């Protein structure tokens, strides 16, 4: 499966659905997901998810069930893991939303953050992401309905989105470079010795 045709951080193909439809569609018939379902959506193994929970990077599931915000946080970690250290992803998420166990300090839900990211990625190409002015314009356009819980929250959200989007663009380039390397170097048995 081509991960570029999937929702970022998942192995789920887009199939002309909005990110909101995808996320809330998953939860429309259940009160929460079990770990096996989270694994199926993300392609992650159990130890990875459990490690992120044990380190406090992802909130603990409630009665072994993962909410839409749990899933979004896990997906966000997964989409950045190839280009950022886990500690840096955790610090970025803390910058945006404070403590994983305290929703009162959040400037946005993890679910809404992920939806903003995907909506922006649907609209922005690589050049847009790398151009500060263009990136700020597309972010501002997509978060026009965002309501600040306190002064300065919107500025923090914009900066967090910029960081995530630029790192994710580099993750896409890394995937393409890795494929080229495998096809041209590894598969042809090129030996460096």
PyMOL commands that set and color helices and strands:
alter all, ss='L'
color gray80, all
select helices_A, chain A and resi 3-5+19-27+35-42+46-54+68-80+86-97+103-105+110-123+126-130+132-142+153-186
alter helices_A, ss='H'
color red, helices_A
deselect
rebuild
show_as cartoon
